[in-house]
């Protein structure tokens, strides 16, 4: 049971750690590759976090309805996005933006919705 739990929760912890790590990078360390890359990054990484979180929730609570899992993913994305922006406000060359939290939430919500097609 422990090995199975690790298999489902490890991706969640990985994406949370990766988000935290990238938030520690100063603004000068982030290359400017294309327009609006921060929006794309926030959406994609939180979609992956939401998808992995939804997958872990389905493992833990197989009887939970899809709508409940999707809502929990959105709330999780909102809370983790808020904590990430708060943390980022202390990093040199970075700022905290409510818009980023909104994109994080939408990304997590989207990832939660994608669980429907993941078997």
N, CA and C atoms as an extended XYZ file, in Angstrom:
357
Properties=species:S:1:pos:R:3:atomname:S:1:resname:S:1:resid:I:1 pbc="F F F"
N         0.827       -1.203        0.000 N   UNK     1
C         0.000        0.000        0.000 CA  UNK     1
C         0.868        1.264        0.000 C   UNK     1
N         1.981        1.230        0.735 N   UNK     2
C         2.863        2.388        0.795 CA  UNK     2
C         3.484        2.661       -0.573 C   UNK     2
N         3.900        1.600       -1.262 N   UNK     3
C         4.502        1.766       -2.586 CA  UNK     3
C         3.492        2.348       -3.567 C   UNK     3
N         2.263        1.876       -3.491 N   UNK     4
C         1.218        2.407       -4.372 CA  UNK     4
C         0.952        3.879       -4.063 C   UNK     4
N         0.898        4.203       -2.799 N   UNK     5
C         0.690        5.610       -2.419 CA  UNK     5
C         1.808        6.497       -2.935 C   UNK     5
N         3.033        6.026       -2.808 N   UNK     6
C         4.173        6.799       -3.297 CA  UNK     6
C         4.091        6.997       -4.805 C   UNK     6
N         3.631        5.975       -5.505 N   UNK     7
C         3.513        6.067       -6.958 CA  UNK     7
C         2.520        7.153       -7.365 C   UNK     7
N         1.484        7.331       -6.578 N   UNK     8
C         0.469        8.336       -6.904 CA  UNK     8
C         0.800        9.723       -6.365 C   UNK     8
N         1.409        9.797       -5.193 N   UNK     9
C         1.666       11.096       -4.587 CA  UNK     9
C         3.026       11.689       -4.948 C   UNK     9
N         3.968       10.880       -5.407 N   UNK    10
C         5.293       11.406       -5.789 CA  UNK    10
C         5.225       12.473       -6.878 C   UNK    10
N         4.423       12.289       -7.935 N   UNK    11
C         4.345       13.364       -8.936 CA  UNK    11
C         3.804       14.679       -8.360 C   UNK    11
N         2.873       14.585       -7.432 N   UNK    12
C         2.343       15.796       -6.796 CA  UNK    12
C         3.464       16.524       -6.059 C   UNK    12
N         4.225       15.777       -5.275 N   UNK    13
C         5.337       16.365       -4.526 CA  UNK    13
C         6.420       16.897       -5.466 C   UNK    13
N         6.668       16.183       -6.556 N   UNK    14
C         7.653       16.644       -7.534 CA  UNK    14
C         7.254       18.000       -8.114 C   UNK    14
N         6.010       18.124       -8.588 N   UNK    15
C         5.575       19.388       -9.193 CA  UNK    15
C         5.527       20.519       -8.169 C   UNK    15
N         5.132       20.214       -6.939 N   UNK    16
C         5.154       21.237       -5.893 CA  UNK    16
C         6.583       21.707       -5.641 C   UNK    16
N         7.508       20.767       -5.565 N   UNK    17
C         8.915       21.120       -5.364 CA  UNK    17
C         9.485       21.899       -6.531 C   UNK    17
N         9.129       21.501       -7.745 N   UNK    18
C         9.614       22.195       -8.938 CA  UNK    18
C         9.094       23.631       -8.978 C   UNK    18
N         7.835       23.811       -8.647 N   UNK    19
C         7.261       25.164       -8.603 CA  UNK    19
C         7.982       25.999       -7.553 C   UNK    19
N         8.207       25.422       -6.383 N   UNK    20
C         8.917       26.139       -5.329 CA  UNK    20
C        10.324       26.505       -5.785 C   UNK    20
N        11.027       25.557       -6.403 N   UNK    21
C        12.384       25.810       -6.887 CA  UNK    21
C        12.415       26.941       -7.913 C   UNK    21
N        11.526       26.894       -8.874 N   UNK    22
C        11.533       27.948       -9.902 CA  UNK    22
C        11.141       29.301       -9.316 C   UNK    22
N        10.344       29.304       -8.282 N   UNK    23
C         9.979       30.564       -7.629 CA  UNK    23
C        11.141       31.163       -6.856 C   UNK    23
N        12.125       30.353       -6.531 N   UNK    24
C        13.312       30.842       -5.818 CA  UNK    24
C        14.296       31.544       -6.745 C   UNK    24
N        14.129       31.382       -8.047 N   UNK    25
C        15.051       31.979       -9.011 CA  UNK    25
C        14.787       33.484       -9.102 C   UNK    25
N        15.863       34.261       -9.116 N   UNK    26
C        15.688       35.712       -9.230 CA  UNK    26
C        15.184       36.052      -10.628 C   UNK    26
N        14.587       37.205      -10.759 N   UNK    27
C        14.042       37.633      -12.039 CA  UNK    27
C        15.087       37.698      -13.133 C   UNK    27
N        16.328       38.022      -12.782 N   UNK    28
C        17.407       38.129      -13.769 CA  UNK    28
C        17.826       36.767      -14.310 C   UNK    28
N        17.532       35.685      -13.575 N   UNK    29
C        17.939       34.341      -13.986 CA  UNK    29
C        16.962       33.683      -14.970 C   UNK    29
N        15.839       34.327      -15.224 N   UNK    30
C        14.817       33.732      -16.085 CA  UNK    30
C        14.960       34.302      -17.492 C   UNK    30
N        15.308       33.458      -18.467 N   UNK    31
C        15.460       33.960      -19.839 CA  UNK    31
C        14.104       34.324      -20.443 C   UNK    31
N        14.088       35.357      -21.240 N   UNK    32
C        12.870       35.794      -21.913 CA  UNK    32
C        12.832       35.135      -23.288 C   UNK    32
N        12.086       34.037      -23.413 N   UNK    33
C        12.069       33.249      -24.639 CA  UNK    33
C        10.989       33.683      -25.629 C   UNK    33
N         9.818       34.050      -25.098 N   UNK    34
C         8.719       34.480      -25.964 CA  UNK    34
C         7.734       35.313      -25.154 C   UNK    34
N         6.888       35.995      -25.857 N   UNK    35
C         5.903       36.872      -25.229 CA  UNK    35
C         4.931       36.061      -24.364 C   UNK    35
N         4.632       36.563      -23.199 N   UNK    36
C         3.682       35.940      -22.261 CA  UNK    36
C         4.105       34.547      -21.800 C   UNK    36
N         5.396       34.294      -21.761 N   UNK    37
C         5.859       32.970      -21.338 CA  UNK    37
C         5.485       32.668      -19.897 C   UNK    37
N         5.393       33.690      -19.057 N   UNK    38
C         5.029       33.445      -17.662 CA  UNK    38
C         3.608       32.905      -17.546 C   UNK    38
N         2.707       33.387      -18.386 N   UNK    39
C         1.326       32.907      -18.368 CA  UNK    39
C         1.282       31.446      -18.815 C   UNK    39
N         1.992       31.146      -19.897 N   UNK    40
C         2.040       29.774      -20.413 CA  UNK    40
C         2.651       28.847      -19.361 C   UNK    40
N         3.756       29.288      -18.753 N   UNK    41
C         4.415       28.468      -17.729 CA  UNK    41
C         3.470       28.192      -16.566 C   UNK    41
N         2.857       29.251      -16.034 N   UNK    42
C         1.951       29.073      -14.894 CA  UNK    42
C         0.832       28.096      -15.241 C   UNK    42
N         0.225       28.282      -16.392 N   UNK    43
C        -0.885       27.414      -16.778 CA  UNK    43
C        -0.430       25.960      -16.904 C   UNK    43
N         0.652       25.730      -17.644 N   UNK    44
C         1.085       24.350      -17.901 CA  UNK    44
C         1.566       23.629      -16.648 C   UNK    44
N         2.377       24.288      -15.828 N   UNK    45
C         2.908       23.600      -14.653 CA  UNK    45
C         1.798       23.325      -13.633 C   UNK    45
N         0.840       24.240      -13.519 N   UNK    46
C        -0.273       23.997      -12.599 CA  UNK    46
C        -1.277       23.007      -13.174 C   UNK    46
N        -1.377       22.905      -14.497 N   UNK    47
C        -2.207       21.861      -15.101 CA  UNK    47
C        -1.608       20.489      -14.791 C   UNK    47
N        -0.282       20.379      -14.877 N   UNK    48
C         0.377       19.119      -14.520 CA  UNK    48
C         0.211       18.809      -13.034 C   UNK    48
N         0.319       19.838      -12.211 N   UNK    49
C         0.099       19.650      -10.775 CA  UNK    49
C        -1.341       19.215      -10.512 C   UNK    49
N        -2.296       19.877      -11.154 N   UNK    50
C        -3.706       19.520      -10.975 CA  UNK    50
C        -4.016       18.111      -11.456 C   UNK    50
N        -3.439       17.730      -12.585 N   UNK    51
C        -3.647       16.383      -13.112 CA  UNK    51
C        -3.069       15.330      -12.167 C   UNK    51
N        -1.866       15.557      -11.691 N   UNK    52
C        -1.256       14.584      -10.778 CA  UNK    52
C        -2.000       14.539       -9.442 C   UNK    52
N        -2.490       15.693       -8.993 N   UNK    53
C        -3.255       15.745       -7.746 CA  UNK    53
C        -4.590       15.002       -7.908 C   UNK    53
N        -5.259       15.214       -9.032 N   UNK    54
C        -6.526       14.518       -9.299 CA  UNK    54
C        -6.305       13.005       -9.370 C   UNK    54
N        -5.213       12.602       -9.989 N   UNK    55
C        -4.870       11.177      -10.093 CA  UNK    55
C        -4.670       10.585       -8.700 C   UNK    55
N        -3.964       11.293       -7.839 N   UNK    56
C        -3.736       10.817       -6.469 CA  UNK    56
C        -5.048       10.769       -5.681 C   UNK    56
N        -5.899       11.762       -5.887 N   UNK    57
C        -7.186       11.767       -5.189 CA  UNK    57
C        -8.066       10.597       -5.624 C   UNK    57
N        -8.043       10.292       -6.918 N   UNK    58
C        -8.835        9.145       -7.413 CA  UNK    58
C        -8.331        7.847       -6.799 C   UNK    58
N        -7.021        7.762       -6.575 N   UNK    59
C        -6.467        6.575       -5.928 CA  UNK    59
C        -6.939        6.500       -4.477 C   UNK    59
N        -6.869        7.623       -3.769 N   UNK    60
C        -7.227        7.641       -2.345 CA  UNK    60
C        -8.729        7.475       -2.123 C   UNK    60
N        -9.518        8.099       -2.964 N   UNK    61
C       -10.984        8.089       -2.808 CA  UNK    61
C       -11.641        7.691       -4.122 C   UNK    61
N       -11.586        6.411       -4.476 N   UNK    62
C       -12.139        6.004       -5.772 CA  UNK    62
C       -13.639        6.257       -5.911 C   UNK    62
N       -14.337        6.380       -4.795 N   UNK    63
C       -15.786        6.616       -4.858 CA  UNK    63
C       -16.131        8.099       -4.984 C   UNK    63
N       -15.147        8.971       -4.865 N   UNK    64
C       -15.412       10.410       -4.971 CA  UNK    64
C       -15.840       10.742       -6.393 C   UNK    64
N       -16.798       11.594       -6.505 N   UNK    65
C       -17.286       11.994       -7.819 CA  UNK    65
C       -16.272       12.870       -8.547 C   UNK    65
N       -16.362       12.848       -9.863 N   UNK    66
C       -15.448       13.621      -10.694 CA  UNK    66
C       -15.565       15.117      -10.406 C   UNK    66
N       -16.767       15.611      -10.224 N   UNK    67
C       -16.960       17.035       -9.944 CA  UNK    67
C       -16.287       17.434       -8.636 C   UNK    67
N       -16.383       16.593       -7.634 N   UNK    68
C       -15.747       16.872       -6.348 CA  UNK    68
C       -14.230       16.935       -6.505 C   UNK    68
N       -13.666       15.983       -7.241 N   UNK    69
C       -12.224       15.960       -7.466 CA  UNK    69
C       -11.778       17.206       -8.220 C   UNK    69
N       -12.517       17.593       -9.229 N   UNK    70
C       -12.178       18.788      -10.010 CA  UNK    70
C       -12.220       20.033       -9.127 C   UNK    70
N       -13.229       20.145       -8.292 N   UNK    71
C       -13.338       21.307       -7.390 CA  UNK    71
C       -12.193       21.338       -6.383 C   UNK    71
N       -11.838       20.183       -5.839 N   UNK    72
C       -10.725       20.120       -4.888 CA  UNK    72
C        -9.425       20.509       -5.582 C   UNK    72
N        -9.250       20.093       -6.831 N   UNK    73
C        -8.052       20.479       -7.599 CA  UNK    73
C        -7.985       21.987       -7.785 C   UNK    73
N        -9.117       22.600       -8.083 N   UNK    74
C        -9.144       24.056       -8.272 CA  UNK    74
C        -8.786       24.774       -6.970 C   UNK    74
N        -9.361       24.334       -5.854 N   UNK    75
C        -9.062       24.951       -4.561 CA  UNK    75
C        -7.598       24.733       -4.187 C   UNK    75
N        -7.089       23.535       -4.444 N   UNK    76
C        -5.687       23.236       -4.174 CA  UNK    76
C        -4.779       24.152       -4.996 C   UNK    76
N        -5.093       24.316       -6.277 N   UNK    77
C        -4.313       25.205       -7.140 CA  UNK    77
C        -4.359       26.644       -6.665 C   UNK    77
N        -5.522       27.085       -6.216 N   UNK    78
C        -5.670       28.438       -5.686 CA  UNK    78
C        -4.793       28.633       -4.455 C   UNK    78
N        -4.863       27.696       -3.522 N   UNK    79
C        -4.096       27.822       -2.278 CA  UNK    79
C        -2.593       27.699       -2.511 C   UNK    79
N        -2.193       26.733       -3.352 N   UNK    80
C        -0.767       26.581       -3.606 CA  UNK    80
C        -0.239       27.750       -4.433 C   UNK    80
N        -1.049       28.221       -5.371 N   UNK    81
C        -0.661       29.396       -6.157 CA  UNK    81
C        -0.501       30.628       -5.283 C   UNK    81
N        -1.411       30.804       -4.330 N   UNK    82
C        -1.303       31.927       -3.405 CA  UNK    82
C        -0.036       31.818       -2.569 C   UNK    82
N         0.240       30.631       -2.045 N   UNK    83
C         1.453       30.465       -1.227 CA  UNK    83
C         2.712       30.657       -2.077 C   UNK    83
N         2.667       30.238       -3.328 N   UNK    84
C         3.802       30.419       -4.233 CA  UNK    84
C         4.048       31.903       -4.507 C   UNK    84
N         3.000       32.649       -4.755 N   UNK    85
C         3.154       34.084       -5.004 CA  UNK    85
C         3.637       34.811       -3.752 C   UNK    85
N         3.159       34.381       -2.597 N   UNK    86
C         3.625       34.980       -1.344 CA  UNK    86
C         5.124       34.722       -1.181 C   UNK    86
N         5.535       33.487       -1.384 N   UNK    87
C         6.953       33.138       -1.301 CA  UNK    87
C         7.768       33.940       -2.315 C   UNK    87
N         7.253       34.055       -3.514 N   UNK    88
C         7.954       34.745       -4.590 CA  UNK    88
C         8.142       36.232       -4.288 C   UNK    88
N         7.272       36.795       -3.473 N   UNK    89
C         7.375       38.222       -3.149 CA  UNK    89
C         8.638       38.540       -2.347 C   UNK    89
N         9.272       37.518       -1.775 N   UNK    90
C        10.493       37.716       -1.011 CA  UNK    90
C        11.765       37.469       -1.835 C   UNK    90
N        11.601       37.069       -3.096 N   UNK    91
C        12.738       36.746       -3.952 CA  UNK    91
C        13.149       37.989       -4.736 C   UNK    91
N        14.455       38.249       -4.747 N   UNK    92
C        14.996       39.421       -5.438 CA  UNK    92
C        14.630       39.397       -6.929 C   UNK    92
N        14.087       40.487       -7.421 N   UNK    93
C        13.747       40.611       -8.828 CA  UNK    93
C        12.431       39.959       -9.218 C   UNK    93
N        11.662       39.493       -8.249 N   UNK    94
C        10.366       38.855       -8.531 CA  UNK    94
C         9.277       39.659       -7.848 C   UNK    94
N         8.062       39.471       -8.297 N   UNK    95
C         6.923       40.146       -7.689 CA  UNK    95
C         5.784       39.149       -7.524 C   UNK    95
N         4.826       39.546       -6.746 N   UNK    96
C         3.657       38.726       -6.493 CA  UNK    96
C         2.474       39.335       -7.229 C   UNK    96
N         1.744       38.523       -8.000 N   UNK    97
C         0.635       39.048       -8.794 CA  UNK    97
C        -0.608       38.166       -8.639 C   UNK    97
N        -1.727       38.814       -8.408 N   UNK    98
C        -2.994       38.091       -8.284 CA  UNK    98
C        -3.358       37.396       -9.597 C   UNK    98
N        -2.985       37.998      -10.720 N   UNK    99
C        -3.269       37.395      -12.023 CA  UNK    99
C        -2.614       36.018      -12.137 C   UNK    99
N        -1.404       35.881      -11.618 N   UNK   100
C        -0.718       34.593      -11.651 CA  UNK   100
C        -1.476       33.547      -10.841 C   UNK   100
N        -2.036       33.944       -9.715 N   UNK   101
C        -2.828       33.016       -8.900 CA  UNK   101
C        -4.060       32.568       -9.683 C   UNK   101
N        -4.662       33.485      -10.417 N   UNK   102
C        -5.826       33.132      -11.235 CA  UNK   102
C        -5.440       32.121      -12.316 C   UNK   102
N        -4.314       32.342      -12.979 N   UNK   103
C        -3.844       31.405      -14.007 CA  UNK   103
C        -3.505       30.055      -13.372 C   UNK   103
N        -2.888       30.075      -12.193 N   UNK   104
C        -2.572       28.834      -11.474 CA  UNK   104
C        -3.850       28.041      -11.190 C   UNK   104
N        -4.870       28.735      -10.745 N   UNK   105
C        -6.146       28.090      -10.419 CA  UNK   105
C        -6.787       27.494      -11.669 C   UNK   105
N        -6.774       28.257      -12.761 N   UNK   106
C        -7.337       27.763      -14.023 CA  UNK   106
C        -6.541       26.559      -14.524 C   UNK   106
N        -5.217       26.609      -14.376 N   UNK   107
C        -4.386       25.474      -14.766 CA  UNK   107
C        -4.706       24.231      -13.953 C   UNK   107
N        -4.816       24.374      -12.642 N   UNK   108
C        -5.147       23.230      -11.783 CA  UNK   108
C        -6.534       22.685      -12.093 C   UNK   108
N        -7.454       23.577      -12.338 N   UNK   109
C        -8.809       23.172      -12.721 CA  UNK   109
C        -8.768       22.376      -14.024 C   UNK   109
N        -8.020       22.862      -14.992 N   UNK   110
C        -7.883       22.167      -16.277 CA  UNK   110
C        -7.241       20.799      -16.107 C   UNK   110
N        -6.200       20.736      -15.290 N   UNK   111
C        -5.559       19.451      -15.006 CA  UNK   111
C        -6.524       18.486      -14.340 C   UNK   111
N        -7.341       19.007      -13.431 N   UNK   112
C        -8.348       18.164      -12.784 CA  UNK   112
C        -9.371       17.635      -13.773 C   UNK   112
N        -9.743       18.458      -14.728 N   UNK   113
C       -10.693       18.030      -15.757 CA  UNK   113
C       -10.073       16.945      -16.641 C   UNK   113
N        -8.779       17.058      -16.906 N   UNK   114
C        -8.100       16.070      -17.756 CA  UNK   114
C        -8.103       14.664      -17.164 C   UNK   114
N        -8.320       14.553      -15.853 N   UNK   115
C        -8.307       13.233      -15.213 CA  UNK   115
C        -9.409       12.351      -15.787 C   UNK   115
N       -10.426       12.963      -16.322 N   UNK   116
C       -11.535       12.196      -16.912 CA  UNK   116
C       -11.033       11.270      -18.017 C   UNK   116
N       -10.037       11.722      -18.771 N   UNK   117
C        -9.524       10.940      -19.891 CA  UNK   117
C        -8.311       10.089      -19.522 C   UNK   117
N        -7.873       10.178      -18.284 N   UNK   118
C        -6.743        9.364      -17.831 CA  UNK   118
C        -7.271        8.134      -17.114 C   UNK   118
N        -6.868        7.011      -17.528 N   UNK   119
C        -7.350        5.771      -16.897 CA  UNK   119
C        -6.271        5.144      -16.068 C   UNK   119
